[in-house]
Amino acid sequence: MPRRHLHVTGAAEAPLRAALRALRTELAIPDAFPPAVLAEADAAAKAPRLPGHDATDIPFFTIDPPTSTDLDQAMHLARRADGGYRVHYAIADVAAFVPPGSALDAEAHRRRLTLYFPDGKVPLHPPVLAEGAASLLPGEPRPALLWRIDLDAEGRRVATDLRRALVRSRAKFDYAGVQRRIDDGTAEEPLALLRDVGRLREALESERGGISLNVPEQEIVEQDRTYSLAYRAPLPADGWNAQISLLTGMAAADLMTAAGTGILRTLPTAPDGAVARLRLSAQALGVDWPHHVSYADVVRSADPSDPRHAAFLQDCTSLLRGAGYTVFTDGNVPTPAVHAAVADEYTHCTAPLRRLVDRYAGELCVAAVAGEEPPEWVRAALPALPDEMAAGSRLANTVERESVDIVEAALLRERVGEIFDAYVIDVKDREPAVGTVHLEDPAVVARVEGGDSRLPLGEWLRVRLTQADPGAAKVRFAPV
């Protein structure tokens, strides 16, 4: 999913939307699904492969943004008699709708990921499935991959099970509503336990040296008939919900490594130079980072509701570069093959409606628990998946980067010539007078160029907006 979340309201300006349409054309983004794909999706929606196990008695709930209808995950949390917890996590069973070798399957491999634009999304699967028959919508029986993960009183995983099952969600919650119910004490226990389990898992993440980046979302805010960019800080409930997904991804990685065949999500350790650069950014932004404190600890202490901390957390996403997928077969498990941010072996398996690789990871885990060999269609697809997902990620990153540029240009186009306070977050090695600045207000990250001397990395700088035109010229600043 995107690192820089950006949301455009319905009131956004027409030039911005026109520029976003042009971007779709320039990048050859898929538009409508081919007729053969839609026909197969309609047929699959009416007659999916149904599992034999019925788990519709478990009162699942989902947590997603208010307008989301492509619901991959539903959960139920309970206490165990020994003082621990039981996590039931249902993941949409996309394989129940998408036969291998079908036109639906081929189209999913062509798209690879759901793409997120500020004014909408380009889905991986046809809406009749992604937002209908395969989505874990409340009140509807759905085929799912049902994880059962038992935790001890400290939140450590002690048992894992996975099977296909029919499930039915009882309620669709959003993050703000969950936070409000938990804070005011009105949440019933299955939901109230999210805080308990989430906090335990966060403590274990800290213990093993992992880190979750609570990167704020950039939002367009209407103010006196004009628009500006601001940050929306994530809520604690966002993080607790993410911990359930991380828990499942780590359990899935363990199942696959034990079975000897799988696909891991990997991320190398950030080089010392990248961390040193972040220290300069922290210093410029006034983020307290004592020399004896680790990068992970300072990120955990950052307050995403503070604009300067929000800018720092946004800058920290640079350490996520280099993530990829590692396939292994026949017991040849790579060593090491960890995800540096998770600080453990990990895989993507909880978002199959929006990410191609998750469908395959789920099938590998079902086979591992059953003590069976993975289906041949899964084994045959594995070698190509890392390159397919890398290409999909490159396109998604381009969409994200170019969309942000367009939005920033649209919102600043009437302010060319104005002077802003910014800090320098990057300087090109071969062109030290060219780099990147981060404005505190509005929430803009853009290129700076045109000076005669080396830019002061990690320091504040007065800059003048020299260009901003959505669809024609990206935002550019020059040192004053």
JOHU-V485047 format. One line per field, one symbol per residue. ss: DSSP state (H for helix, E for strand, C for the rest). burial: # if it has 9 or more other ideal C-beta (glycine too) atoms within 8 Angstrom, else .. A space follows every 50 residues. Layout:
ss = ???
burial = ???
//
This chain:
ss = CCCCCEECCCCCCHHHHHHHHHHHHHCCCCCCCCHHHHHHHHHHHHCCCC CCCECCCCCEEEECCCCCCCCCEEEEEEECCCCCEEEEEEEECHHHCCCC CCHHHHHHHHHCECEEECCEEECCCCHHHHHHHCCCCECCEEEEEEEEEE ECCCCCEEEEEEEEEEEEEEEEECHHHHHHHHHHCCCCHHHHHHHHHHHH HHHHHHHHCCCCCCCCEEEEEEECCEEEEEEECCCHHHHHHHHHHHHHHH HHHHHHHHHCCEEEEEECCCCHHHHHHHHHHHHHHCCCCCCCCCHHHHHH HCCCCCHHHHHHHHHHHHHHCCCEEEEECCCCCCCCCCECCCCECCCCCC CCCCEHHHHHHHHHHHHHHHCCCCCHHHHHHHHHHHHHHHHHHHHHHHHH HHHHHHHHHHHHCCCCCCEEEEEEEEECCCCCCCEEEEECCCCEEEEECC CCCCCCCCCEEEEEEEEEECCCEEEEEEEC
burial = ...#####...#..######.###..#.#...#...##.###.##..#.. #.#.#....#####.....###########...###############.. .########.########...#####.###########...######### ##..#.#..#.########..####..##.##....#.############ ######...###########......#####.###.############## #######.#########......##.#########.#.#.....#####. .#.#..##############...######.......############## ###################....##..##.##..##.######.##.### #############..#...#.####.#....#########.########. #...#.###.#####.##.##..######.
//
